[in-house]
Amino acid sequence: MYNTGVPARGDHDARRRDVSEAVWRVLATRGFGGLTLRAVAAELGASTGLLTHYFPNKKALVTYALDVADERTASRRVREVQVEGLAALRSALMDVLPLTPDSAAMNRIWVSSWDGALADPELVVREKNRYQDWRERLRSHVAAAVERGELPASSDVDGVVATVAAFTHGLVVQALFDPERFPAVRQTEILDAFLMSLSGC
């Protein structure tokens, strides 16, 4: 059981990791809608007084939770592809889809963050930049596919990227709400059909 005093400097990093793990467990089970100081404190076996040393208000907690989600997303295992172009694009999109319990949990967390983010101008900018970064990563794969002749030379690369991003998130949302109709195999089939349609095949 943690006490409610200010953490000693030597314990700060370890305590911060404990807080991060507790925040993640709350997000995984309750989403951003259930993220409160009380819920995180319960996961830690601590009082809310301890957490006020880290989070003076709910916005600070939400911002930190987004940092934790970003770190988890960035550190997840992704597919390795030896060839650029459509193969790399497919792998990047497969890494986003809720094909496993872990990836479904990750997607539920992100989807649950949208409501709060849309209501806060600062978080809107943060999420806008995050999605711009994602589209930029996808853009390199689409551009390579055009260069390799896998997509028509006349393709509007930015337009294709926007379409691909919108398609993928649409499929994510459908799979989260109706997993029986959109199991992993079905998601993969839909994605492959979509990519084939882009190539004109």
RODO-2510 file (C-alpha; in nm, 4 decimals, decimal comma):
residues 201
     n   res          X          Y          Z
     1     m     0,0000     0,0000     0,0000
     2     y     0,1400     0,3372    -0,0937
     3     n     0,1364     0,6242     0,1527
     4     t     0,0077     0,9680     0,0653
     5     g     0,3346     1,1565     0,1071
     6     v     0,5366     1,3148    -0,1704
     7     p     0,7524     1,0465    -0,3349
     8     a     1,1229     1,0633    -0,2586
     9     r     1,3346     1,1682    -0,5534
    10     g     1,4916     0,8233    -0,5815
    11     d     1,1481     0,6607    -0,5963
    12     h     0,9984     0,9041    -0,8456
    13     d     1,0768     0,7123    -1,1658
    14     a     0,9567     0,3810    -1,0243
    15     r     0,6405     0,5441    -0,8916
    16     r     0,5811     0,7091    -1,2275
    17     r     0,6006     0,3683    -1,3966
    18     d     0,3528     0,2305    -1,1448
    19     v     0,1180     0,5193    -1,2173
    20     s     0,1541     0,4594    -1,5922
    21     e     0,0630     0,0933    -1,5507
    22     a    -0,2374     0,1822    -1,3359
    23     v    -0,3568     0,4405    -1,5887
    24     w    -0,3236     0,1832    -1,8660
    25     r    -0,5220    -0,0794    -1,6733
    26     v    -0,8032     0,1699    -1,6153
    27     l    -0,8036     0,2666    -1,9828
    28     a    -0,8095    -0,0993    -2,0899
    29     t    -1,1073    -0,1841    -1,8697
    30     r    -1,3064     0,1416    -1,8616
    31     g    -1,1804     0,3612    -2,1444
    32     f    -1,1321     0,7356    -2,1144
    33     g    -1,4904     0,7730    -1,9945
    34     g    -1,4003     0,5803    -1,6783
    35     l    -1,0632     0,7463    -1,6236
    36     t    -1,0720     0,9234    -1,2865
    37     l    -0,8226     0,9908    -1,0086
    38     r    -1,0255     0,7589    -0,7864
    39     a    -1,0103     0,4738    -1,0395
    40     v    -0,6348     0,5098    -1,0904
    41     a    -0,5790     0,5335    -0,7140
    42     a    -0,7752     0,2114    -0,6656
    43     e    -0,5533     0,0370    -0,9218
    44     l    -0,2471     0,1612    -0,7339
    45     g    -0,3846     0,0712    -0,3927
    46     a    -0,3275     0,4338    -0,2976
    47     s    -0,5261     0,7397    -0,2008
    48     t    -0,6232     1,0120    -0,4435
    49     g    -0,3998     1,2395    -0,2389
    50     l    -0,0921     1,0671    -0,3784
    51     l    -0,2075     1,1221    -0,7363
    52     t    -0,2614     1,4944    -0,6893
    53     h     0,1168     1,5248    -0,6798
    54     y     0,1122     1,4072    -1,0422
    55     f    -0,2247     1,5301    -1,1689
    56     p    -0,3668     1,8517    -1,0232
    57     n    -0,6843     1,8154    -1,2308
    58     k    -0,8722     1,5827    -1,4667
    59     k    -0,7240     1,7422    -1,7794
    60     a    -0,3710     1,6695    -1,6577
    61     l    -0,4710     1,3059    -1,6025
    62     v    -0,6281     1,2779    -1,9493
    63     t    -0,3240     1,4369    -2,1131
    64     y    -0,0974     1,1926    -1,9346
    65     a    -0,3218     0,9029    -2,0321
    66     l    -0,2899     1,0070    -2,3966
    67     d     0,0883     1,0074    -2,3515
    68     v     0,0695     0,6540    -2,2125
    69     a    -0,1515     0,5421    -2,5020
    70     d     0,0901     0,7005    -2,7501
    71     e     0,3829     0,5181    -2,5900
    72     r     0,1990     0,1854    -2,5933
    73     t     0,1009     0,2335    -2,9554
    74     a     0,4542     0,3254    -3,0603
    75     s     0,6099     0,0314    -2,8744
    76     r     0,3717    -0,2390    -2,9982
    77     r     0,5086    -0,5140    -3,2188
    78     v     0,4477    -0,4429    -3,5851
    79     r     0,4800    -0,6527    -3,8979
    80     e     0,8109    -0,6428    -4,0804
    81     v     0,8001    -0,6039    -4,4562
    82     q     1,0978    -0,6365    -4,6873
    83     v     0,9313    -0,4737    -4,9882
    84     e     0,7941    -0,1193    -5,0018
    85     g     0,4761    -0,0155    -5,1783
    86     l     0,1401    -0,1895    -5,1414
    87     a     0,2849    -0,4711    -4,9296
    88     a     0,4163    -0,2197    -4,6770
    89     l     0,0906    -0,0239    -4,6880
    90     r    -0,1074    -0,3419    -4,6225
    91     s     0,1126    -0,4283    -4,3246
    92     a     0,0796    -0,0773    -4,1807
    93     l    -0,2992    -0,0981    -4,2045
    94     m    -0,3096    -0,4524    -4,0641
    95     d    -0,1212    -0,3199    -3,7612
    96     v    -0,4053    -0,0729    -3,7009
    97     l    -0,7006    -0,3116    -3,7356
    98     p    -0,8404    -0,4878    -3,4251
    99     l    -0,7300    -0,8331    -3,5361
   100     t    -0,6252    -0,9605    -3,1921
   101     p    -0,7559    -0,9065    -2,8383
   102     d    -0,4639    -0,6718    -2,7664
   103     s    -0,5166    -0,4627    -3,0790
   104     a    -0,8910    -0,4525    -3,0132
   105     a    -0,8231    -0,3227    -2,6608
   106     m    -0,5852    -0,0609    -2,8003
   107     n    -0,8466     0,0538    -3,0505
   108     r    -1,1203     0,0697    -2,7868
   109     i    -0,8968     0,2978    -2,5821
   110     w    -0,8342     0,5323    -2,8744
   111     v    -1,1981     0,5421    -2,9801
   112     s    -1,2998     0,6170    -2,6216
   113     s    -1,0612     0,9153    -2,6222
   114     w    -1,2362     1,0910    -2,9106
   115     d    -1,5262     1,2329    -2,7114
   116     g    -1,3077     1,4147    -2,4586
   117     a    -1,0580     1,5242    -2,7208
   118     l    -1,3258     1,6812    -2,9408
   119     a    -1,4452     1,8917    -2,6478
   120     d    -1,1012     2,0391    -2,5716
   121     p    -0,9315     2,2727    -2,8245
   122     e    -0,5816     2,1793    -2,7056
   123     l    -0,6520     1,8088    -2,7357
   124     v    -0,8076     1,8654    -3,0790
   125     v    -0,4743     2,0071    -3,1961
   126     r    -0,2866     1,7177    -3,0391
   127     e    -0,5044     1,4566    -3,2089
   128     k    -0,4981     1,6459    -3,5383
   129     n    -0,1176     1,6344    -3,5311
   130     r    -0,1186     1,2666    -3,4383
   131     y    -0,3341     1,1804    -3,7374
   132     q    -0,1245     1,3988    -3,9647
   133     d     0,1813     1,2006    -3,8533
   134     w    -0,0006     0,8732    -3,9255
   135     r    -0,1051     0,9880    -4,2723
   136     e     0,2514     1,0975    -4,3437
   137     r     0,3762     0,7498    -4,2597
   138     l     0,1136     0,5997    -4,4885
   139     r     0,2068     0,8500    -4,7582
   140     s     0,5553     0,7023    -4,8034
   141     h     0,4010     0,3606    -4,8751
   142     v     0,1466     0,5012    -5,1203
   143     a     0,4127     0,7059    -5,3005
   144     a     0,6313     0,3947    -5,3277
   145     a     0,3374     0,1964    -5,4669
   146     v     0,2913     0,4593    -5,7395
   147     e     0,6631     0,4544    -5,8199
   148     r     0,6590     0,0732    -5,8411
   149     g     0,3605     0,0771    -6,0754
   150     e     0,1353    -0,0940    -5,8195
   151     l    -0,0965     0,2069    -5,8251
   152     p    -0,1831     0,4152    -6,1339
   153     a     0,0735     0,6810    -6,2186
   154     s    -0,2088     0,9357    -6,2204
   155     s    -0,2950     0,8642    -5,8560
   156     d    -0,3399     1,1612    -5,6240
   157     v    -0,1097     1,0373    -5,3475
   158     d    -0,2547     1,2603    -5,0766
   159     g    -0,6067     1,1703    -5,1854
   160     v    -0,5291     0,7993    -5,1712
   161     v    -0,3763     0,8423    -4,8249
   162     a    -0,6852     1,0237    -4,6963
   163     t    -0,9089     0,7535    -4,8429
   164     v    -0,6994     0,4723    -4,6964
   165     a    -0,6964     0,6326    -4,3500
   166     a    -1,0715     0,6935    -4,3558
   167     f    -1,1421     0,3387    -4,4797
   168     t    -0,9248     0,1826    -4,2114
   169     h    -1,0812     0,3722    -3,9245
   170     g    -1,4262     0,2967    -4,0584
   171     l    -1,3434    -0,0719    -4,0552
   172     v    -1,1971    -0,0399    -3,7043
   173     v    -1,5193     0,1104    -3,5700
   174     q    -1,7397    -0,1530    -3,7360
   175     a    -1,5228    -0,4346    -3,6022
   176     l    -1,5297    -0,2920    -3,2492
   177     f    -1,9089    -0,2625    -3,2445
   178     d    -1,9825    -0,5851    -3,4311
   179     p    -1,6903    -0,8250    -3,3793
   180     e    -1,8963    -1,1312    -3,4713
   181     r    -1,9674    -0,9900    -3,8165
   182     f    -1,6142    -0,8566    -3,8572
   183     p    -1,3726    -1,1186    -3,7195
   184     a    -1,0045    -1,0964    -3,8079
   185     v    -1,0414    -1,3075    -4,1229
   186     r    -1,3250    -1,0914    -4,2530
   187     q    -1,1369    -0,7689    -4,1767
   188     t    -0,8382    -0,8972    -4,3707
   189     e    -1,0542    -0,9972    -4,6663
   190     i    -1,2174    -0,6537    -4,6761
   191     l    -0,8814    -0,4773    -4,6548
   192     d    -0,7337    -0,6877    -4,9352
   193     a    -1,0345    -0,6240    -5,1563
   194     f    -1,0059    -0,2518    -5,0895
   195     l    -0,6353    -0,2420    -5,1761
   196     m    -0,7028    -0,4413    -5,4932
   197     s    -0,9644    -0,1858    -5,5937
   198     l    -0,7099     0,0926    -5,5518
   199     s    -0,4685    -0,0805    -5,7869
   200     g    -0,7391    -0,1113    -6,0519
   201     c    -0,7268    -0,4903    -6,0529
***
